[in-house]
């Protein structure tokens, strides 16, 4: 599909057909990356995407332990009680 670059205020841009955006599963926000001779448009990465699965794998391998011991306060030693 060809498109023309048009003026948009002080910038330039292209209009993308709604059906093309739907087919690419792109919504309101995208990431742009420039390479020689082309501009790549892709979905934005979700913050913490994949963290839950990575945590499950770490737990299965026993790699989810704290590296440093927690400091014990007087409150934790004398007053804190687990229910």
PyMOL Python script that loads the backbone (N, CA, C, O; Angstrom):
from pymol import cmd

cmd.read_pdbstr("""\
ATOM      1  N   UNK A   1       0.851  -1.172   0.000  1.00  0.00           N
ATOM      2  CA  UNK A   1       0.000   0.000   0.000  1.00  0.00           C
ATOM      3  C   UNK A   1       0.895   1.234   0.000  1.00  0.00           C
ATOM      4  O   UNK A   1       1.842   1.314   0.783  1.00  0.00           O
ATOM      5  N   UNK A   2       0.612   2.165  -0.844  1.00  0.00           N
ATOM      6  CA  UNK A   2       1.356   3.421  -0.910  1.00  0.00           C
ATOM      7  C   UNK A   2       0.581   4.510  -0.179  1.00  0.00           C
ATOM      8  O   UNK A   2      -0.648   4.477  -0.109  1.00  0.00           O
ATOM      9  N   UNK A   3       1.316   5.471   0.361  1.00  0.00           N
ATOM     10  CA  UNK A   3       0.698   6.621   1.031  1.00  0.00           C
ATOM     11  C   UNK A   3       1.539   7.851   0.722  1.00  0.00           C
ATOM     12  O   UNK A   3       2.734   7.747   0.446  1.00  0.00           O
ATOM     13  N   UNK A   4       0.907   9.006   0.772  1.00  0.00           N
ATOM     14  CA  UNK A   4       1.614  10.263   0.526  1.00  0.00           C
ATOM     15  C   UNK A   4       1.952  10.910   1.865  1.00  0.00           C
ATOM     16  O   UNK A   4       1.164  10.873   2.810  1.00  0.00           O
ATOM     17  N   UNK A   5       3.140  11.502   1.919  1.00  0.00           N
ATOM     18  CA  UNK A   5       3.531  12.259   3.100  1.00  0.00           C
ATOM     19  C   UNK A   5       2.912  13.646   2.969  1.00  0.00           C
ATOM     20  O   UNK A   5       3.099  14.323   1.958  1.00  0.00           O
ATOM     21  N   UNK A   6       2.166  14.068   4.004  1.00  0.00           N
ATOM     22  CA  UNK A   6       1.443  15.344   3.968  1.00  0.00           C
ATOM     23  C   UNK A   6       1.904  16.245   5.107  1.00  0.00           C
ATOM     24  O   UNK A   6       2.474  15.780   6.094  1.00  0.00           O
ATOM     25  N   UNK A   7       1.649  17.536   4.954  1.00  0.00           N
ATOM     26  CA  UNK A   7       1.966  18.496   6.022  1.00  0.00           C
ATOM     27  C   UNK A   7       0.907  18.383   7.113  1.00  0.00           C
ATOM     28  O   UNK A   7      -0.291  18.335   6.833  1.00  0.00           O
ATOM     29  N   UNK A   8       1.368  18.342   8.360  1.00  0.00           N
ATOM     30  CA  UNK A   8       0.488  18.370   9.522  1.00  0.00           C
ATOM     31  C   UNK A   8       1.087  19.407  10.460  1.00  0.00           C
ATOM     32  O   UNK A   8       1.981  19.098  11.248  1.00  0.00           O
ATOM     33  N   UNK A   9       0.590  20.647  10.375  1.00  0.00           N
ATOM     34  CA  UNK A   9       1.196  21.738  11.133  1.00  0.00           C
ATOM     35  C   UNK A   9       2.615  21.964  10.660  1.00  0.00           C
ATOM     36  O   UNK A   9       2.856  22.096   9.460  1.00  0.00           O
ATOM     37  N   UNK A  10       3.566  22.012  11.593  1.00  0.00           N
ATOM     38  CA  UNK A  10       4.977  22.177  11.243  1.00  0.00           C
ATOM     39  C   UNK A  10       5.656  20.833  10.976  1.00  0.00           C
ATOM     40  O   UNK A  10       6.848  20.786  10.671  1.00  0.00           O
ATOM     41  N   UNK A  11       4.900  19.751  11.090  1.00  0.00           N
ATOM     42  CA  UNK A  11       5.451  18.409  10.890  1.00  0.00           C
ATOM     43  C   UNK A  11       4.960  17.832   9.573  1.00  0.00           C
ATOM     44  O   UNK A  11       4.258  18.495   8.809  1.00  0.00           O
ATOM     45  N   UNK A  12       5.334  16.604   9.325  1.00  0.00           N
ATOM     46  CA  UNK A  12       4.832  15.868   8.172  1.00  0.00           C
ATOM     47  C   UNK A  12       4.385  14.509   8.666  1.00  0.00           C
ATOM     48  O   UNK A  12       4.891  14.015   9.673  1.00  0.00           O
ATOM     49  N   UNK A  13       3.449  13.905   7.971  1.00  0.00           N
ATOM     50  CA  UNK A  13       2.945  12.613   8.413  1.00  0.00           C
ATOM     51  C   UNK A  13       2.203  11.896   7.321  1.00  0.00           C
ATOM     52  O   UNK A  13       2.098  12.376   6.192  1.00  0.00           O
ATOM     53  N   UNK A  14       1.688  10.733   7.675  1.00  0.00           N
ATOM     54  CA  UNK A  14       0.863   9.961   6.757  1.00  0.00           C
ATOM     55  C   UNK A  14      -0.414   9.569   7.489  1.00  0.00           C
ATOM     56  O   UNK A  14      -0.440   9.487   8.717  1.00  0.00           O
ATOM     57  N   UNK A  15      -1.458   9.332   6.729  1.00  0.00           N
ATOM     58  CA  UNK A  15      -2.720   8.856   7.301  1.00  0.00           C
ATOM     59  C   UNK A  15      -2.776   7.352   7.091  1.00  0.00           C
ATOM     60  O   UNK A  15      -2.535   6.858   5.989  1.00  0.00           O
ATOM     61  N   UNK A  16      -3.095   6.635   8.151  1.00  0.00           N
ATOM     62  CA  UNK A  16      -3.184   5.174   8.065  1.00  0.00           C
ATOM     63  C   UNK A  16      -4.654   4.767   8.089  1.00  0.00           C
ATOM     64  O   UNK A  16      -5.394   5.189   8.977  1.00  0.00           O
ATOM     65  N   UNK A  17      -5.083   3.963   7.138  1.00  0.00           N
ATOM     66  CA  UNK A  17      -6.475   3.513   7.124  1.00  0.00           C
ATOM     67  C   UNK A  17      -6.810   2.705   8.379  1.00  0.00           C
ATOM     68  O   UNK A  17      -5.980   1.957   8.896  1.00  0.00           O
ATOM     69  N   UNK A  18      -8.030   2.872   8.848  1.00  0.00           N
ATOM     70  CA  UNK A  18      -8.505   2.189  10.045  1.00  0.00           C
ATOM     71  C   UNK A  18      -8.349   0.676   9.910  1.00  0.00           C
ATOM     72  O   UNK A  18      -7.935   0.008  10.858  1.00  0.00           O
ATOM     73  N   UNK A  19      -8.677   0.138   8.752  1.00  0.00           N
ATOM     74  CA  UNK A  19      -8.581  -1.316   8.559  1.00  0.00           C
ATOM     75  C   UNK A  19      -7.135  -1.807   8.675  1.00  0.00           C
ATOM     76  O   UNK A  19      -6.892  -2.904   9.178  1.00  0.00           O
ATOM     77  N   UNK A  20      -6.178  -1.004   8.214  1.00  0.00           N
ATOM     78  CA  UNK A  20      -4.772  -1.365   8.320  1.00  0.00           C
ATOM     79  C   UNK A  20      -4.341  -1.391   9.785  1.00  0.00           C
ATOM     80  O   UNK A  20      -3.625  -2.299  10.208  1.00  0.00           O
ATOM     81  N   UNK A  21      -4.775  -0.400  10.553  1.00  0.00           N
ATOM     82  CA  UNK A  21      -4.454  -0.359  11.982  1.00  0.00           C
ATOM     83  C   UNK A  21      -5.085  -1.543  12.717  1.00  0.00           C
ATOM     84  O   UNK A  21      -4.458  -2.135  13.596  1.00  0.00           O
ATOM     85  N   UNK A  22      -6.312  -1.884  12.359  1.00  0.00           N
ATOM     86  CA  UNK A  22      -6.972  -3.027  12.990  1.00  0.00           C
ATOM     87  C   UNK A  22      -6.261  -4.328  12.647  1.00  0.00           C
ATOM     88  O   UNK A  22      -6.061  -5.177  13.516  1.00  0.00           O
ATOM     89  N   UNK A  23      -5.882  -4.486  11.396  1.00  0.00           N
ATOM     90  CA  UNK A  23      -5.187  -5.698  10.968  1.00  0.00           C
ATOM     91  C   UNK A  23      -3.851  -5.849  11.687  1.00  0.00           C
ATOM     92  O   UNK A  23      -3.446  -6.962  12.022  1.00  0.00           O
ATOM     93  N   UNK A  24      -3.170  -4.740  11.923  1.00  0.00           N
ATOM     94  CA  UNK A  24      -1.878  -4.755  12.621  1.00  0.00           C
ATOM     95  C   UNK A  24      -2.064  -4.795  14.138  1.00  0.00           C
ATOM     96  O   UNK A  24      -1.085  -4.915  14.874  1.00  0.00           O
ATOM     97  N   UNK A  25      -3.306  -4.695  14.614  1.00  0.00           N
ATOM     98  CA  UNK A  25      -3.645  -4.687  16.033  1.00  0.00           C
ATOM     99  C   UNK A  25      -2.938  -3.554  16.777  1.00  0.00           C
ATOM    100  O   UNK A  25      -2.420  -3.739  17.878  1.00  0.00           O
ATOM    101  N   UNK A  26      -2.929  -2.382  16.151  1.00  0.00           N
ATOM    102  CA  UNK A  26      -2.350  -1.191  16.757  1.00  0.00           C
ATOM    103  C   UNK A  26      -3.473  -0.320  17.306  1.00  0.00           C
ATOM    104  O   UNK A  26      -4.515  -0.159  16.672  1.00  0.00           O
ATOM    105  N   UNK A  27      -3.247   0.239  18.492  1.00  0.00           N
ATOM    106  CA  UNK A  27      -4.296   1.057  19.105  1.00  0.00           C
ATOM    107  C   UNK A  27      -3.863   2.505  19.195  1.00  0.00           C
ATOM    108  O   UNK A  27      -3.430   3.077  18.195  1.00  0.00           O
ATOM    109  N   UNK A  28      -3.968   3.115  20.369  1.00  0.00           N
ATOM    110  CA  UNK A  28      -3.744   4.553  20.512  1.00  0.00           C
ATOM    111  C   UNK A  28      -2.278   4.957  20.587  1.00  0.00           C
ATOM    112  O   UNK A  28      -1.929   6.063  20.174  1.00  0.00           O
ATOM    113  N   UNK A  29      -1.421   4.101  21.098  1.00  0.00           N
ATOM    114  CA  UNK A  29      -0.026   4.478  21.279  1.00  0.00           C
ATOM    115  C   UNK A  29       0.871   3.445  20.606  1.00  0.00           C
ATOM    116  O   UNK A  29       0.653   2.242  20.744  1.00  0.00           O
ATOM    117  N   UNK A  30       1.874   3.917  19.882  1.00  0.00           N
ATOM    118  CA  UNK A  30       2.801   3.031  19.181  1.00  0.00           C
ATOM    119  C   UNK A  30       4.231   3.484  19.426  1.00  0.00           C
ATOM    120  O   UNK A  30       4.470   4.601  19.884  1.00  0.00           O
ATOM    121  N   UNK A  31       5.172   2.614  19.121  1.00  0.00           N
ATOM    122  CA  UNK A  31       6.587   2.970  19.174  1.00  0.00           C
ATOM    123  C   UNK A  31       7.080   3.133  17.741  1.00  0.00           C
ATOM    124  O   UNK A  31       6.727   2.352  16.858  1.00  0.00           O
ATOM    125  N   UNK A  32       7.901   4.158  17.523  1.00  0.00           N
ATOM    126  CA  UNK A  32       8.467   4.424  16.208  1.00  0.00           C
ATOM    127  C   UNK A  32       9.968   4.193  16.257  1.00  0.00           C
ATOM    128  O   UNK A  32      10.632   4.561  17.226  1.00  0.00           O
ATOM    129  N   UNK A  33      10.492   3.585  15.214  1.00  0.00           N
ATOM    130  CA  UNK A  33      11.921   3.347  15.117  1.00  0.00           C
ATOM    131  C   UNK A  33      12.358   3.658  13.694  1.00  0.00           C
ATOM    132  O   UNK A  33      11.789   3.134  12.736  1.00  0.00           O
ATOM    133  N   UNK A  34      13.364   4.507  13.558  1.00  0.00           N
ATOM    134  CA  UNK A  34      13.859   4.889  12.237  1.00  0.00           C
ATOM    135  C   UNK A  34      15.049   4.026  11.854  1.00  0.00           C
ATOM    136  O   UNK A  34      15.968   3.825  12.649  1.00  0.00           O
ATOM    137  N   UNK A  35      15.024   3.521  10.634  1.00  0.00           N
ATOM    138  CA  UNK A  35      16.131   2.785  10.040  1.00  0.00           C
ATOM    139  C   UNK A  35      16.353   3.383   8.657  1.00  0.00           C
ATOM    140  O   UNK A  35      15.439   3.993   8.103  1.00  0.00           O
ATOM    141  N   UNK A  36      17.541   3.224   8.088  1.00  0.00           N
ATOM    142  CA  UNK A  36      17.763   3.793   6.763  1.00  0.00           C
ATOM    143  C   UNK A  36      16.714   3.310   5.755  1.00  0.00           C
ATOM    144  O   UNK A  36      16.583   2.109   5.516  1.00  0.00           O
ATOM    145  N   UNK A  37      15.985   4.233   5.180  1.00  0.00           N
ATOM    146  CA  UNK A  37      14.998   3.918   4.159  1.00  0.00           C
ATOM    147  C   UNK A  37      13.645   3.458   4.668  1.00  0.00           C
ATOM    148  O   UNK A  37      12.763   3.156   3.864  1.00  0.00           O
ATOM    149  N   UNK A  38      13.451   3.393   6.009  1.00  0.00           N
ATOM    150  CA  UNK A  38      12.136   2.975   6.504  1.00  0.00           C
ATOM    151  C   UNK A  38      11.912   3.430   7.948  1.00  0.00           C
ATOM    152  O   UNK A  38      12.853   3.717   8.687  1.00  0.00           O
ATOM    153  N   UNK A  39      10.648   3.484   8.314  1.00  0.00           N
ATOM    154  CA  UNK A  39      10.227   3.786   9.676  1.00  0.00           C
ATOM    155  C   UNK A  39       9.368   2.614  10.135  1.00  0.00           C
ATOM    156  O   UNK A  39       8.397   2.257   9.468  1.00  0.00           O
ATOM    157  N   UNK A  40       9.714   2.021  11.257  1.00  0.00           N
ATOM    158  CA  UNK A  40       8.972   0.889  11.788  1.00  0.00           C
ATOM    159  C   UNK A  40       7.982   1.382  12.840  1.00  0.00           C
ATOM    160  O   UNK A  40       8.340   2.173  13.712  1.00  0.00           O
ATOM    161  N   UNK A  41       6.757   0.919  12.758  1.00  0.00           N
ATOM    162  CA  UNK A  41       5.709   1.247  13.721  1.00  0.00           C
ATOM    163  C   UNK A  41       5.340  -0.051  14.423  1.00  0.00           C
ATOM    164  O   UNK A  41       4.997  -1.031  13.762  1.00  0.00           O
ATOM    165  N   UNK A  42       5.405  -0.075  15.748  1.00  0.00           N
ATOM    166  CA  UNK A  42       5.062  -1.303  16.480  1.00  0.00           C
ATOM    167  C   UNK A  42       4.312  -0.978  17.759  1.00  0.00           C
ATOM    168  O   UNK A  42       4.328   0.154  18.244  1.00  0.00           O
ATOM    169  N   UNK A  43       3.653  -2.003  18.296  1.00  0.00           N
ATOM    170  CA  UNK A  43       2.929  -1.847  19.551  1.00  0.00           C
ATOM    171  C   UNK A  43       3.883  -1.409  20.642  1.00  0.00           C
ATOM    172  O   UNK A  43       5.062  -1.762  20.628  1.00  0.00           O
ATOM    173  N   UNK A  44       3.366  -0.636  21.591  1.00  0.00           N
ATOM    174  CA  UNK A  44       4.190  -0.271  22.740  1.00  0.00           C
ATOM    175  C   UNK A  44       4.284  -1.472  23.659  1.00  0.00           C
ATOM    176  O   UNK A  44       3.317  -2.213  23.836  1.00  0.00           O
ATOM    177  N   UNK A  45       5.431  -1.653  24.228  1.00  0.00           N
ATOM    178  CA  UNK A  45       5.620  -2.742  25.178  1.00  0.00           C
ATOM    179  C   UNK A  45       4.903  -2.385  26.477  1.00  0.00           C
ATOM    180  O   UNK A  45       4.983  -1.255  26.960  1.00  0.00           O
ATOM    181  N   UNK A  46       4.211  -3.361  27.024  1.00  0.00           N
ATOM    182  CA  UNK A  46       3.524  -3.149  28.290  1.00  0.00           C
ATOM    183  C   UNK A  46       4.543  -3.194  29.424  1.00  0.00           C
ATOM    184  O   UNK A  46       5.396  -4.081  29.448  1.00  0.00           O
ATOM    185  N   UNK A  47       4.466  -2.240  30.373  1.00  0.00           N
ATOM    186  CA  UNK A  47       5.387  -2.298  31.509  1.00  0.00           C
ATOM    187  C   UNK A  47       5.233  -3.625  32.250  1.00  0.00           C
ATOM    188  O   UNK A  47       4.117  -4.082  32.495  1.00  0.00           O
ATOM    189  N   UNK A  48       6.331  -4.219  32.592  1.00  0.00           N
ATOM    190  CA  UNK A  48       6.377  -5.470  33.346  1.00  0.00           C
ATOM    191  C   UNK A  48       5.779  -6.664  32.601  1.00  0.00           C
ATOM    192  O   UNK A  48       5.426  -7.669  33.217  1.00  0.00           O
ATOM    193  N   UNK A  49       5.669  -6.555  31.298  1.00  0.00           N
ATOM    194  CA  UNK A  49       5.144  -7.680  30.511  1.00  0.00           C
ATOM    195  C   UNK A  49       6.048  -8.885  30.699  1.00  0.00           C
ATOM    196  O   UNK A  49       7.267  -8.775  30.561  1.00  0.00           O
ATOM    197  N   UNK A  50       5.467 -10.025  31.011  1.00  0.00           N
ATOM    198  CA  UNK A  50       6.228 -11.249  31.183  1.00  0.00           C
ATOM    199  C   UNK A  50       6.800 -11.470  32.571  1.00  0.00           C
ATOM    200  O   UNK A  50       7.385 -12.521  32.832  1.00  0.00           O
ATOM    201  N   UNK A  51       6.644 -10.497  33.474  1.00  0.00           N
ATOM    202  CA  UNK A  51       7.216 -10.630  34.817  1.00  0.00           C
ATOM    203  C   UNK A  51       6.576 -11.778  35.590  1.00  0.00           C
ATOM    204  O   UNK A  51       7.276 -12.515  36.285  1.00  0.00           O
ATOM    205  N   UNK A  52       5.260 -11.943  35.481  1.00  0.00           N
ATOM    206  CA  UNK A  52       4.574 -12.991  36.243  1.00  0.00           C
ATOM    207  C   UNK A  52       5.091 -14.366  35.843  1.00  0.00           C
ATOM    208  O   UNK A  52       5.366 -15.200  36.706  1.00  0.00           O
ATOM    209  N   UNK A  53       5.224 -14.609  34.549  1.00  0.00           N
ATOM    210  CA  UNK A  53       5.726 -15.896  34.079  1.00  0.00           C
ATOM    211  C   UNK A  53       7.176 -16.097  34.492  1.00  0.00           C
ATOM    212  O   UNK A  53       7.559 -17.208  34.860  1.00  0.00           O
ATOM    213  N   UNK A  54       7.987 -15.053  34.439  1.00  0.00           N
ATOM    214  CA  UNK A  54       9.383 -15.159  34.866  1.00  0.00           C
ATOM    215  C   UNK A  54       9.466 -15.485  36.354  1.00  0.00           C
ATOM    216  O   UNK A  54      10.317 -16.271  36.770  1.00  0.00           O
ATOM    217  N   UNK A  55       8.591 -14.890  37.155  1.00  0.00           N
ATOM    218  CA  UNK A  55       8.570 -15.172  38.596  1.00  0.00           C
ATOM    219  C   UNK A  55       8.167 -16.623  38.853  1.00  0.00           C
ATOM    220  O   UNK A  55       8.717 -17.263  39.749  1.00  0.00           O
ATOM    221  N   UNK A  56       7.212 -17.154  38.076  1.00  0.00           N
ATOM    222  CA  UNK A  56       6.815 -18.558  38.230  1.00  0.00           C
ATOM    223  C   UNK A  56       7.985 -19.494  37.905  1.00  0.00           C
ATOM    224  O   UNK A  56       8.214 -20.479  38.606  1.00  0.00           O
ATOM    225  N   UNK A  57       8.712 -19.179  36.848  1.00  0.00           N
ATOM    226  CA  UNK A  57       9.872 -20.011  36.487  1.00  0.00           C
ATOM    227  C   UNK A  57      10.955 -19.952  37.566  1.00  0.00           C
ATOM    228  O   UNK A  57      11.558 -20.970  37.906  1.00  0.00           O
ATOM    229  N   UNK A  58      11.194 -18.753  38.098  1.00  0.00           N
ATOM    230  CA  UNK A  58      12.175 -18.608  39.176  1.00  0.00           C
ATOM    231  C   UNK A  58      11.756 -19.428  40.393  1.00  0.00           C
ATOM    232  O   UNK A  58      12.586 -20.096  41.009  1.00  0.00           O
ATOM    233  N   UNK A  59      10.474 -19.379  40.741  1.00  0.00           N
ATOM    234  CA  UNK A  59       9.968 -20.130  41.890  1.00  0.00           C
ATOM    235  C   UNK A  59      10.141 -21.628  41.658  1.00  0.00           C
ATOM    236  O   UNK A  59      10.541 -22.349  42.572  1.00  0.00           O
ATOM    237  N   UNK A  60       9.847 -22.102  40.463  1.00  0.00           N
ATOM    238  CA  UNK A  60       9.976 -23.525  40.152  1.00  0.00           C
ATOM    239  C   UNK A  60      11.425 -23.997  40.267  1.00  0.00           C
ATOM    240  O   UNK A  60      11.676 -25.148  40.623  1.00  0.00           O
ATOM    241  N   UNK A  61      12.381 -23.110  39.966  1.00  0.00           N
ATOM    242  CA  UNK A  61      13.799 -23.472  40.051  1.00  0.00           C
ATOM    243  C   UNK A  61      14.396 -23.155  41.422  1.00  0.00           C
ATOM    244  O   UNK A  61      15.577 -23.410  41.656  1.00  0.00           O
ATOM    245  N   UNK A  62      13.585 -22.600  42.332  1.00  0.00           N
ATOM    246  CA  UNK A  62      14.091 -22.245  43.663  1.00  0.00           C
ATOM    247  C   UNK A  62      15.006 -21.037  43.642  1.00  0.00           C
ATOM    248  O   UNK A  62      15.865 -20.897  44.513  1.00  0.00           O
ATOM    249  N   UNK A  63      14.837 -20.162  42.664  1.00  0.00           N
ATOM    250  CA  UNK A  63      15.695 -18.989  42.529  1.00  0.00           C
ATOM    251  C   UNK A  63      15.037 -17.707  43.032  1.00  0.00           C
ATOM    252  O   UNK A  63      15.476 -16.610  42.686  1.00  0.00           O
ATOM    253  N   UNK A  64      13.995 -17.836  43.841  1.00  0.00           N
ATOM    254  CA  UNK A  64      13.276 -16.641  44.285  1.00  0.00           C
ATOM    255  C   UNK A  64      13.588 -16.276  45.737  1.00  0.00           C
ATOM    256  O   UNK A  64      12.790 -15.603  46.390  1.00  0.00           O
ATOM    257  N   UNK A  65      14.712 -16.703  46.232  1.00  0.00           N
ATOM    258  CA  UNK A  65      15.117 -16.381  47.602  1.00  0.00           C
ATOM    259  C   UNK A  65      15.782 -15.000  47.643  1.00  0.00           C
ATOM    260  O   UNK A  65      16.349 -14.536  46.653  1.00  0.00           O
ATOM    261  N   UNK A  66      15.695 -14.354  48.819  1.00  0.00           N
ATOM    262  CA  UNK A  66      16.363 -13.068  48.997  1.00  0.00           C
ATOM    263  C   UNK A  66      17.875 -13.285  49.004  1.00  0.00           C
ATOM    264  O   UNK A  66      18.357 -14.282  49.540  1.00  0.00           O
ATOM    265  N   UNK A  67      18.615 -12.361  48.416  1.00  0.00           N
ATOM    266  CA  UNK A  67      20.066 -12.480  48.374  1.00  0.00           C
ATOM    267  C   UNK A  67      20.702 -12.068  49.690  1.00  0.00           C
ATOM    268  O   UNK A  67      21.713 -12.641  50.096  1.00  0.00           O
ATOM    269  N   UNK A  68      20.122 -11.083  50.361  1.00  0.00           N
ATOM    270  CA  UNK A  68      20.648 -10.586  51.625  1.00  0.00           C
ATOM    271  C   UNK A  68      19.636 -10.854  52.727  1.00  0.00           C
ATOM    272  O   UNK A  68      18.432 -10.768  52.484  1.00  0.00           O
ATOM    273  N   UNK A  69      20.100 -11.180  53.948  1.00  0.00           N
ATOM    274  CA  UNK A  69      19.155 -11.383  55.044  1.00  0.00           C
ATOM    275  C   UNK A  69      18.498 -10.059  55.421  1.00  0.00           C
ATOM    276  O   UNK A  69      19.106  -8.995  55.307  1.00  0.00           O
ATOM    277  N   UNK A  70      17.253 -10.141  55.869  1.00  0.00           N
ATOM    278  CA  UNK A  70      16.554  -8.942  56.311  1.00  0.00           C
ATOM    279  C   UNK A  70      17.049  -8.536  57.689  1.00  0.00           C
ATOM    280  O   UNK A  70      17.231  -9.394  58.552  1.00  0.00           O
ATOM    281  N   UNK A  71      17.270  -7.242  57.916  1.00  0.00           N
ATOM    282  CA  UNK A  71      17.681  -6.820  59.261  1.00  0.00           C
ATOM    283  C   UNK A  71      16.508  -6.982  60.220  1.00  0.00           C
ATOM    284  O   UNK A  71      15.367  -6.673  59.875  1.00  0.00           O
ATOM    285  N   UNK A  72      16.788  -7.458  61.403  1.00  0.00           N
ATOM    286  CA  UNK A  72      15.749  -7.631  62.412  1.00  0.00           C
ATOM    287  C   UNK A  72      15.711  -6.390  63.313  1.00  0.00           C
ATOM    288  O   UNK A  72      16.731  -5.974  63.861  1.00  0.00           O
ATOM    289  N   UNK A  73      14.530  -5.818  63.451  1.00  0.00           N
ATOM    290  CA  UNK A  73      14.349  -4.695  64.370  1.00  0.00           C
ATOM    291  C   UNK A  73      13.831  -5.214  65.696  1.00  0.00           C
ATOM    292  O   UNK A  73      13.410  -6.367  65.793  1.00  0.00           O
ATOM    293  N   UNK A  74      13.859  -4.381  66.705  1.00  0.00           N
ATOM    294  CA  UNK A  74      13.335  -4.766  68.011  1.00  0.00           C
ATOM    295  C   UNK A  74      11.863  -5.148  67.887  1.00  0.00           C
ATOM    296  O   UNK A  74      11.418  -6.122  68.493  1.00  0.00           O
ATOM    297  N   UNK A  75      11.113  -4.384  67.106  1.00  0.00           N
ATOM    298  CA  UNK A  75       9.692  -4.687  66.904  1.00  0.00           C
ATOM    299  C   UNK A  75       9.516  -6.090  66.325  1.00  0.00           C
ATOM    300  O   UNK A  75       8.676  -6.860  66.789  1.00  0.00           O
ATOM    301  N   UNK A  76      10.309  -6.413  65.314  1.00  0.00           N
ATOM    302  CA  UNK A  76      10.184  -7.729  64.686  1.00  0.00           C
ATOM    303  C   UNK A  76      10.563  -8.851  65.653  1.00  0.00           C
ATOM    304  O   UNK A  76       9.937  -9.911  65.645  1.00  0.00           O
ATOM    305  N   UNK A  77      11.576  -8.626  66.481  1.00  0.00           N
ATOM    306  CA  UNK A  77      12.027  -9.656  67.416  1.00  0.00           C
ATOM    307  C   UNK A  77      11.061  -9.852  68.574  1.00  0.00           C
ATOM    308  O   UNK A  77      10.805 -10.985  68.982  1.00  0.00           O
ATOM    309  N   UNK A  78      10.516  -8.746  69.114  1.00  0.00           N
ATOM    310  CA  UNK A  78       9.767  -8.825  70.368  1.00  0.00           C
ATOM    311  C   UNK A  78       8.263  -8.695  70.221  1.00  0.00           C
ATOM    312  O   UNK A  78       7.529  -9.317  70.990  1.00  0.00           O
ATOM    313  N   UNK A  79       7.767  -7.910  69.264  1.00  0.00           N
ATOM    314  CA  UNK A  79       6.353  -7.601  69.223  1.00  0.00           C
ATOM    315  C   UNK A  79       5.582  -8.240  68.062  1.00  0.00           C
ATOM    316  O   UNK A  79       4.385  -8.497  68.188  1.00  0.00           O
ATOM    317  N   UNK A  80       6.242  -8.493  66.956  1.00  0.00           N
ATOM    318  CA  UNK A  80       5.536  -9.008  65.775  1.00  0.00           C
ATOM    319  C   UNK A  80       5.122 -10.460  65.997  1.00  0.00           C
ATOM    320  O   UNK A  80       5.923 -11.275  66.455  1.00  0.00           O
ATOM    321  N   UNK A  81       3.882 -10.778  65.676  1.00  0.00           N
ATOM    322  CA  UNK A  81       3.403 -12.145  65.784  1.00  0.00           C
ATOM    323  C   UNK A  81       2.668 -12.505  64.504  1.00  0.00           C
ATOM    324  O   UNK A  81       1.833 -11.737  64.027  1.00  0.00           O
ATOM    325  N   UNK A  82       2.977 -13.678  63.942  1.00  0.00           N
ATOM    326  CA  UNK A  82       2.268 -14.179  62.769  1.00  0.00           C
ATOM    327  C   UNK A  82       0.935 -14.753  63.231  1.00  0.00           C
ATOM    328  O   UNK A  82       0.856 -15.341  64.309  1.00  0.00           O
ATOM    329  N   UNK A  83      -0.077 -14.595  62.454  1.00  0.00           N
ATOM    330  CA  UNK A  83      -1.394 -15.164  62.786  1.00  0.00           C
ATOM    331  C   UNK A  83      -1.635 -16.404  62.008  1.00  0.00           C
ATOM    332  O   UNK A  83      -2.687 -17.026  62.148  1.00  0.00           O
TER     333      UNK A  83
END
""", "prot")
cmd.dss("prot")
cmd.show_as("cartoon", "prot")
cmd.util.cbc("prot")
cmd.orient("prot")
